[in-house]
Amino acid sequence: MTGPERSIRIRAWRDGDAGRIVEAAGGLSTQSLFGRFGVGTASLPRAYIQMIEQHSADDRVLIVVALDGEQVIGWAESWPDATGDVELAVVIVDAWQRRGVGAGLVRFLLGEAAAGERRVNAYVLGENSAAHRLVRAVVADRLEASRSDQYVHYSLAA
């Protein structure tokens, strides 16, 4: 990353990060929250925070955070499904969107998925143009896409 973004670092989830993402969520618009959760919400759902905390120690789940100093500016998760594939999800604070943070998080998680040789899936709302650009920019060369009523399902071999 260049300019101010060069101070950004990505690391695995640590104890205390749940509080940091709750703080970071103050920088998420309702549009960003809808893009991640697919439902209208004014804040991070409490059940989501509890789920992240509960599964953060699970070796099959990978959660990473992007930090500017000690402030969380984004995070990404990969969760196993019943087939052994993983599903990827990304959240970036509005002020840091379109500055390379999401791409860095996705590349980090894809590197981890490649180590396990698993297929990676992402389900993106059809109207989430920023997420579609991110996916195509990072993995366009090995991407399969299919569309349903509301979502585009992206799939790639790690």
N, C-alpha and C positions, 0 to 999 in steps of 0.2 A: 504494500500500500504506500501511497505517496502523500506528501503534504502532511496535514494534521493526522491522517489515518495511519501514518507509520508508527504511531505510539500504541496502536491497537494490538492486543495480544489475545490469543484464543487458548483456552485451557479446559481441562475436564472439570466437571462439577465438583464442588467442595462443600463441606458443611458450612452453613451460613449463607449459601447462595440463594436459598428460597427467599430470604428477606431482601436480598439484592434485586431479585427479579420483581418482587412486589414493588420496590422503590422505582425500578426502571419502568414498570407498567404505567406510571404516571405520565410517561412520555409517549404512550400509545393512543392513537386516535380510535374512535369507535370503528372506523373503516379498517384500521390495522387489526383490531381485535376480531372483527367479522371475518377478515381474510384468513386468520389463523383458525378460528373456532367454528366458522360457518353459521353462527347465530349472533343476533344482536346482543351485545353486552357492553356495559360501561366500564367494566374492570375485569381483571383476570378472575375467572371463576375459582372460588375457594377449593372446590373439589379438584381442580387442575393442580393447584399448588400442593395439596395433600398427596395427590398421585405422584407428582414429581419427587417430593420428599421421600415417599414410601419406596419408590423404585430406583432412586439414585444409587443405591448400593448393589443393585442387581447387575451382574456381569453381562447380561444379555441386553441391557438398556444402556445407551450411551447418551449422556447429556453434556453439552459443552457450552461455555459462555464466552462471549466477546467482551473485553473490558477496555475502557479508556481510563487509565489509572486503575482505581478500584471500583469504578462505576460500571455496572453492567449496561451494555448498549444493545445487546442481542443475545439470543441463545438458540440452540438447535437440539433436537432430540432424534434418536433413532430407536424404534421399538420393534421387537420381533413379533411376527404374526404366527399363526398356526402352521404355516408352511415352512417356516425357517427364513423367509424373506424378512426384510426390515422396512418399516415405514418411516419416512423422514419428514420432519416438520421444523419450520424456522420462524422466529419472531425477531424483528429488528425495530428498535425504538425509532419513531418517525424521523427525528432529526438526523439519524444516521443511515437512513434508507438511500439507496442508489450511490453509496460511497465505498462499495467493495466489502462491507462487513458480511452480508449474506453469502456472497461468493466464498469468502474465507471460511465461514462456518460449514458450508456445504462441502467444500473440498476437504476439510478436516474430517468430517463424518464419512465421506466417500472413501477416504484412505483407510479408515478403520473398517468399513464394510468390506473393502477389497481384501483386507487381511483375513476375513472370515469367508471370502468368496461367496457372498450372498447377493441375491437380487435386491435392488433398492427401489422402493415405490414411493411416489408422492402424489397426493390428491390435491389439486389446486382448483379453487373456484374459477369457473369460466371467466368471470369479470375481473379477476386479480391479475391485471396485465403486468404489474411489477414482478410478481412471482413467476409468471410465464417467461419474462425476459431473463430472469435469474437462472431458471432451469436451462433454458436454451443456451445461455452464455457459458455455463459451466460444463454442460454435458451433451451438447447438441450432436456430437459425432457418434454417440452410442445410445441414443434415446429412442424409445418406443412410446407412442402416445395414442390414447384412445379417449373418446369423449362420451360422457353420459349426459343426463339432463342438466346437472349443475356443475359437474366437475370434469376436469381433464385428468386422466390417470397417466402419469409418467412412470415409466419403468425402464430400468437399465441394469445390465449385468455389471456387478462391481469389478 
